[in-house]
Amino acid sequence: MSIKPITKIKILDLTRYLPGGYATQVFADLGAEVIKIEEMKKGDFCRGDEPKINGVSYYFSALCRNKKSLTVNLKDSSGKRIFKLLAKKADIIVENFRPGVTKRLGIDYAEIKKINPKIIYCSLSAFGQSNPASLKATHDLNLQALSGYLSLNGGKPSPIHLADVATAMVSAIGISIALFYREVTGKGQYVDVGMFDSFSWWLSLLYSRFHFQGNKISPETIEYPALCYNTYATKDNKLMAFGMVEPKFWKEFCEKTGMEELIPKQFLRRHEAPEEWEKLSALVASKTQKEWLEWLKGKDICIAPVKNVAEAVKDMMEDDTGIVDYVNFPVVGSILQTALPLKMSEVPVSFQSATPPPALGENTAEILEKIGFSKEDIKDLAEQGVISLYKELD
């Protein structure tokens, strides 16, 4: 079922890697036309990341369903003309070049606004467009380090690029607000998203705690892990996750396990109650994970098994949650995808009819024909090195 207000939205996605691609995926899944504007030969850098199936990267597959790919040389005057023709009819442009690049190319917000005053132009950078630090090479882990987060996390890189994902979320929110503002006022606008600021927003509880603790914070002074909120090893070297922050759950657990003496120690950290931590660790280690799951049946207590990814995916599939599912795409076959986690009464959200992640330049000819280029024009542009074609035109 087509939702006209969403399917009418056109986005030009100039981004590479996770922050921009994850943000525009939201709109692609809701029916917007998302055109990836990619450089020729290499395209989005995430196309090259291993592992791959039949030459298609896991990274690109996760971010680029329901999108189209147009390859164009933006340094060429004809390439700029193509981009501006597209921008004239676009609703949103998203880019994550270093500050100043789009201006040098002649496709920055000030330039595009002249031909499309209603454009919503979203720029992603490390620290925002006006901060000179954004001109330096920076990645997710660097931003986690600079925010103070890594100092509280044992200095360990996380399996997910947290600053990147925070940036994607902030970008999607900012674009959505700008769309609503345009709906009310008829005006487009510039959206400046800094990755460092986005991740810092996620850390609001840590910064607040830092202030409330007299401008001091360390792994020993953060709220968790605490006795009631931690992971513990079972007899078979698996883990159980304890999340009993409400006193009623902790009290019930302690009473049912004969550990009433632990009730007043609920929120103590390891260095504050080493004996109690050892006692609870020994208790959990007295049963296998399966035995703990059996013990938990019929009890309303916040304890869960720590599943590996295979177990988690299997259970989500069996529970038919809809958040993960296998989608069949021609080149890669049936692959696992995560859905947009929304259930809306008026806007259906499903990826079972999704189009596969596009090959590099797969939609170049189709898109150019739609904006008035003839087949001969397109062939000439390809011969001149302005664009590249996925396949020869008839």
C-alpha positions as CSV (number, residue, x, y, z in Angstrom):
1,M,0.0,0.0,0.0
2,S,1.5,3.4,-1.0
3,I,1.5,6.2,1.5
4,K,1.5,9.3,-0.8
5,P,3.1,11.8,1.6
6,I,6.0,9.5,2.1
7,T,6.5,8.1,-1.4
8,K,6.6,11.7,-2.7
9,I,9.7,12.5,-0.8
10,K,13.0,12.4,-2.8
11,I,16.3,12.2,-1.0
12,L,19.8,12.6,-2.5
13,D,22.2,10.7,-0.3
14,L,25.8,11.7,-0.8
15,T,27.0,9.9,2.4
16,R,29.4,7.1,3.0
17,Y,29.4,4.5,5.7
18,L,27.0,4.2,8.7
19,P,25.8,7.6,10.0
20,G,24.2,8.9,6.8
21,G,23.3,5.5,5.3
22,Y,21.5,4.4,8.5
23,A,19.6,7.7,8.7
24,T,18.3,7.6,5.1
25,Q,17.4,3.9,5.4
26,V,14.6,5.0,7.7
27,F,13.0,7.1,4.9
28,A,13.7,4.5,2.2
29,D,11.9,1.8,4.2
30,L,8.9,4.2,4.5
31,G,8.7,4.6,0.8
32,A,10.8,7.7,0.0
33,E,12.9,7.6,-3.1
34,V,16.5,7.6,-1.9
35,I,19.1,8.1,-4.6
36,K,22.7,7.3,-3.6
37,I,25.0,9.8,-5.4
38,E,28.2,7.7,-5.7
39,E,31.6,8.4,-7.1
40,M,32.5,6.2,-10.0
41,K,34.5,3.0,-9.7
42,K,34.5,2.7,-5.9
43,G,31.2,4.2,-4.8
44,D,30.2,4.2,-1.1
45,F,33.2,2.9,0.8
46,C,31.1,0.4,2.7
47,R,30.6,-1.5,-0.6
48,G,34.2,-2.9,-0.1
49,D,33.8,-4.2,3.5
50,E,34.1,-7.9,4.2
51,P,32.4,-10.4,4.6
52,K,30.7,-10.5,1.2
53,I,28.3,-12.8,-0.6
54,N,28.7,-12.9,-4.3
55,G,30.7,-9.6,-4.2
56,V,28.0,-7.8,-2.1
57,S,29.2,-6.5,1.3
58,Y,27.3,-7.2,4.5
59,Y,27.7,-3.5,5.4
60,F,26.1,-2.2,2.2
61,S,23.3,-4.8,2.5
62,A,22.4,-3.6,6.0
63,L,22.1,0.0,4.9
64,C,21.0,0.2,1.3
65,R,17.8,-1.8,0.5
66,N,15.1,0.3,-1.1
67,K,17.7,2.7,-2.5
68,K,18.9,3.6,-6.0
69,S,22.4,4.2,-7.1
70,L,23.6,7.0,-9.5
71,T,27.3,7.4,-10.3
72,V,28.5,10.8,-11.3
73,N,31.7,12.8,-11.3
74,L,30.8,15.9,-9.2
75,K,34.1,17.6,-10.1
76,D,33.0,17.8,-13.7
77,S,30.8,20.7,-14.8
78,S,28.4,18.3,-16.5
79,G,28.3,16.2,-13.3
80,K,27.4,19.3,-11.2
81,R,24.7,20.1,-13.7
82,I,23.2,16.6,-13.3
83,F,23.3,17.0,-9.5
84,K,21.6,20.4,-9.6
85,L,18.9,19.1,-11.9
86,L,18.2,16.4,-9.3
87,A,18.5,18.8,-6.4
88,K,15.9,21.2,-8.0
89,K,13.2,18.6,-7.5
90,A,14.6,16.9,-4.3
91,D,13.2,17.3,-0.8
92,I,16.3,16.4,1.1
93,I,20.0,16.2,0.6
94,V,22.3,14.4,3.1
95,E,26.1,14.6,2.9
96,N,29.0,13.8,5.2
97,F,32.0,15.3,3.5
98,R,34.4,17.4,5.6
99,P,33.3,21.0,5.9
100,G,34.1,23.0,2.8
101,V,34.0,20.2,0.3
102,T,30.5,20.8,-1.0
103,K,31.2,24.5,-1.3
104,R,34.3,23.8,-3.4
105,L,32.2,21.5,-5.6
106,G,29.5,24.2,-5.9
107,I,26.7,22.1,-4.4
108,D,26.6,23.4,-0.9
109,Y,23.3,24.6,0.8
110,A,23.7,28.2,-0.2
111,E,24.1,27.2,-3.8
112,I,21.3,24.6,-3.8
113,K,18.9,27.0,-2.0
114,K,19.1,29.3,-4.9
115,I,17.4,26.8,-7.2
116,N,15.3,25.0,-4.5
117,P,14.3,27.2,-1.6
118,K,12.4,24.4,0.0
119,I,15.3,22.0,0.2
120,I,16.3,20.4,3.5
121,Y,20.0,20.1,3.5
122,C,21.6,17.9,6.2
123,S,25.3,17.9,6.8
124,L,27.0,15.4,9.0
125,S,30.5,16.0,10.4
126,A,32.6,15.1,13.4
127,F,32.1,18.3,15.4
128,G,29.7,20.4,13.3
129,Q,30.4,22.6,10.3
130,S,31.8,25.6,12.2
131,N,34.3,23.7,14.3
132,P,37.8,23.5,12.8
133,A,38.2,20.0,14.4
134,S,35.8,18.7,11.8
135,L,38.5,19.1,9.2
136,K,40.6,16.4,10.8
137,A,40.3,12.7,10.2
138,T,38.0,11.3,12.9
139,H,36.2,8.0,13.4
140,D,33.7,6.6,15.9
141,L,36.2,5.3,18.4
142,N,38.0,8.7,18.5
143,L,34.7,10.4,19.4
144,Q,33.9,7.8,22.1
145,A,37.3,8.4,23.6
146,L,37.0,12.2,23.5
147,S,33.5,12.1,25.1
148,G,34.8,10.4,28.3
149,Y,32.7,7.3,27.6
150,L,35.6,5.0,27.0
151,S,37.2,5.9,30.3
152,L,34.0,4.4,32.0
153,N,33.9,1.4,29.7
154,G,37.4,-0.1,30.4
155,G,38.6,1.5,27.1
156,K,37.0,-1.3,25.1
157,P,35.7,-0.7,21.6
158,S,32.1,-1.6,21.4
159,P,30.8,-4.1,18.8
160,I,28.5,-1.3,17.4
161,H,29.8,2.1,16.3
162,L,27.9,4.0,19.0
163,A,28.7,7.6,17.9
164,D,27.8,6.6,14.3
165,V,24.4,5.2,15.3
166,A,23.7,8.2,17.6
167,T,24.4,10.5,14.6
168,A,22.1,8.5,12.4
169,M,19.3,8.9,15.0
170,V,19.9,12.6,15.4
171,S,20.0,13.1,11.6
172,A,16.7,11.3,11.1
173,I,15.1,13.3,13.9
174,G,16.5,16.6,12.5
175,I,15.3,15.8,9.0
176,S,11.8,14.8,10.3
177,I,11.5,18.1,12.3
178,A,12.6,20.1,9.2
179,L,10.0,18.3,7.1
180,F,7.3,19.2,9.6
181,Y,8.5,22.8,9.7
182,R,8.4,23.0,6.0
183,E,4.9,21.5,6.0
184,V,3.8,24.3,8.3
185,T,5.8,27.2,6.9
186,G,6.7,26.2,3.4
187,K,10.4,26.9,4.2
188,G,13.4,24.5,3.8
189,Q,16.4,24.8,6.1
190,Y,19.9,23.6,6.8
191,V,20.5,20.9,9.4
192,D,24.0,20.7,10.9
193,V,24.6,17.5,12.8
194,G,27.8,17.0,14.7
195,M,28.7,13.4,15.6
196,F,30.4,14.3,18.8
197,D,27.4,16.3,19.9
198,S,25.0,13.5,18.9
199,F,26.9,10.9,21.0
200,S,27.3,13.4,23.9
201,W,23.4,13.7,23.9
202,W,23.3,9.9,24.4
203,L,25.5,10.3,27.5
204,S,23.1,12.7,29.3
205,L,22.8,10.4,32.4
206,L,26.6,10.0,32.7
207,Y,27.2,13.8,32.5
208,S,24.4,14.5,35.0
209,R,25.8,11.9,37.4
210,F,29.3,13.5,37.0
211,H,27.9,16.9,38.1
212,F,25.8,15.4,41.0
213,Q,28.9,13.6,42.2
214,G,30.9,16.9,42.6
215,N,32.4,16.8,39.1
216,K,33.9,13.4,39.6
217,I,33.1,10.1,37.9
218,S,35.0,6.8,37.4
219,P,34.1,3.2,36.8
220,E,33.9,2.8,40.5
221,T,31.4,5.6,41.0
222,I,28.9,5.0,38.2
223,E,25.7,3.4,39.1
224,Y,26.2,0.0,37.5
225,P,27.4,-2.8,37.7
226,A,25.8,-3.3,41.1
227,L,25.0,-6.5,43.0
228,C,21.5,-6.5,41.6
229,Y,22.4,-5.3,38.1
230,N,25.2,-7.4,36.6
231,T,26.0,-10.5,34.6
232,Y,27.0,-13.7,36.5
233,A,28.5,-16.9,35.2
234,T,26.5,-20.2,35.5
235,K,27.8,-23.7,36.2
236,D,28.2,-24.4,32.5
237,N,30.1,-21.1,31.9
238,K,27.2,-19.3,30.4
239,L,25.9,-16.0,31.7
240,M,22.7,-14.7,33.3
241,A,21.8,-11.0,33.2
242,F,20.4,-9.7,36.5
243,G,18.4,-6.4,36.2
244,M,16.6,-6.2,39.5
245,V,16.7,-2.5,40.2
246,E,13.2,-2.4,41.7
247,P,13.3,-3.5,45.4
248,K,10.4,-5.9,45.0
249,F,12.1,-8.0,42.4
250,W,15.4,-8.1,44.3
251,K,13.6,-9.0,47.6
252,E,11.7,-11.8,45.9
253,F,14.8,-13.2,44.4
254,C,16.8,-13.1,47.6
255,E,13.9,-14.7,49.6
256,K,13.4,-17.5,47.1
257,T,17.1,-18.3,47.0
258,G,17.6,-18.1,50.8
259,M,19.8,-15.1,50.4
260,E,17.8,-12.7,52.6
261,E,21.1,-11.1,54.0
262,L,21.7,-9.7,50.5
263,I,18.5,-7.6,50.4
264,P,20.0,-4.5,52.0
265,K,23.1,-4.8,49.8
266,Q,21.1,-4.4,46.5
267,F,22.9,-1.5,44.9
268,L,26.4,-2.0,46.4
269,R,29.3,-2.2,43.9
270,R,31.9,-4.9,43.9
271,H,34.5,-2.8,45.8
272,E,31.8,-1.9,48.4
273,A,30.7,-5.4,49.1
274,P,33.2,-8.0,47.9
275,E,31.9,-10.8,50.1
276,E,28.3,-10.4,49.0
277,W,29.4,-10.3,45.3
278,E,31.3,-13.6,45.8
279,K,28.3,-15.1,47.6
280,L,26.0,-14.2,44.7
281,S,28.5,-15.3,42.1
282,A,28.8,-18.7,43.9
283,L,25.0,-19.0,44.0
284,V,24.6,-18.4,40.2
285,A,27.5,-20.8,39.5
286,S,25.7,-23.5,41.4
287,K,23.2,-24.1,38.5
288,T,23.5,-24.3,34.7
289,Q,21.8,-21.7,32.6
290,K,19.1,-24.2,31.7
291,E,18.5,-25.0,35.4
292,W,18.2,-21.2,36.1
293,L,15.7,-20.8,33.3
294,E,13.7,-23.7,34.7
295,W,13.8,-22.1,38.2
296,L,12.6,-18.8,36.7
297,K,9.4,-20.3,35.3
298,G,6.4,-18.7,36.9
299,K,8.4,-16.0,38.6
300,D,8.2,-12.3,37.6
301,I,11.9,-11.4,38.2
302,C,14.2,-9.4,35.9
303,I,16.7,-12.1,35.0
304,A,17.5,-13.2,31.5
305,P,19.9,-15.5,29.8
306,V,22.8,-13.9,27.9
307,K,22.2,-15.3,24.4
308,N,24.7,-15.4,21.6
309,V,23.6,-13.8,18.3
310,A,22.6,-17.2,16.8
311,E,20.3,-17.9,19.8
312,A,18.9,-14.4,19.8
313,V,18.1,-14.4,16.0
314,K,16.6,-17.9,16.2
315,D,14.3,-16.9,19.1
316,M,13.2,-13.7,17.4
317,M,12.4,-15.6,14.3
318,E,10.4,-18.2,16.2
319,D,8.6,-15.5,18.1
320,D,7.8,-13.8,14.8
321,T,8.6,-10.3,16.2
322,G,9.0,-8.8,12.8
323,I,12.1,-7.0,13.8
324,V,14.4,-9.4,12.0
325,D,13.6,-11.6,9.0
326,Y,15.1,-13.1,5.9
327,V,14.6,-11.3,2.6
328,N,15.3,-12.8,-0.7
329,F,17.5,-10.6,-3.0
330,P,18.6,-11.8,-6.5
331,V,22.4,-11.5,-6.2
332,V,22.9,-12.5,-2.5
333,G,20.0,-14.8,-2.0
334,S,18.1,-14.9,1.3
335,I,19.8,-12.6,3.8
336,L,19.0,-11.5,7.3
337,Q,17.7,-7.9,7.6
338,T,16.5,-5.8,10.5
339,A,13.2,-3.9,10.1
340,L,12.3,-0.3,11.1
341,P,11.1,-0.9,14.7
342,L,7.8,1.0,14.3
343,K,4.2,-0.2,14.4
344,M,2.0,2.6,13.1
345,S,-1.8,2.7,12.6
346,E,-1.7,4.6,9.3
347,V,1.7,3.8,7.9
348,P,2.5,0.2,7.2
349,V,6.2,-0.7,7.8
350,S,7.4,-3.9,6.1
351,F,10.5,-4.9,4.2
352,Q,9.3,-8.1,2.6
353,S,8.7,-6.2,-0.6
354,A,12.0,-4.4,-0.4
355,T,14.2,-3.8,-3.4
356,P,17.7,-5.2,-3.1
357,P,20.7,-2.9,-2.4
358,P,21.6,-1.5,-5.8
359,A,24.7,-2.3,-7.7
360,L,27.1,0.6,-8.2
361,G,25.4,2.9,-10.8
362,E,22.6,0.5,-11.4
363,N,20.0,3.3,-11.7
364,T,22.1,5.9,-13.4
365,A,20.4,5.7,-16.8
366,E,16.9,5.3,-15.4
367,I,17.3,8.4,-13.2
368,L,18.9,10.5,-15.9
369,E,16.1,9.6,-18.4
370,K,13.5,10.8,-15.8
371,I,15.1,14.3,-15.7
372,G,15.2,14.7,-19.4
373,F,18.4,13.1,-20.8
374,S,18.0,11.0,-23.9
375,K,19.8,7.7,-24.4
376,E,22.3,9.4,-26.7
377,D,22.9,12.0,-24.1
378,I,23.5,9.4,-21.5
379,K,25.9,7.4,-23.7
380,D,27.9,10.6,-24.4
381,L,28.1,11.4,-20.7
382,A,29.4,7.9,-20.1
383,E,32.1,8.3,-22.8
384,Q,33.1,11.6,-21.4
385,G,33.6,10.1,-17.9
386,V,30.9,12.1,-16.3
387,I,28.9,9.1,-15.3
388,S,29.4,5.3,-15.4
389,L,26.7,2.9,-16.6
390,Y,25.9,-0.4,-14.9
391,K,25.1,-1.9,-18.3
392,E,25.2,-0.8,-21.9
393,L,22.1,1.0,-23.2
394,D,20.2,-0.5,-26.0
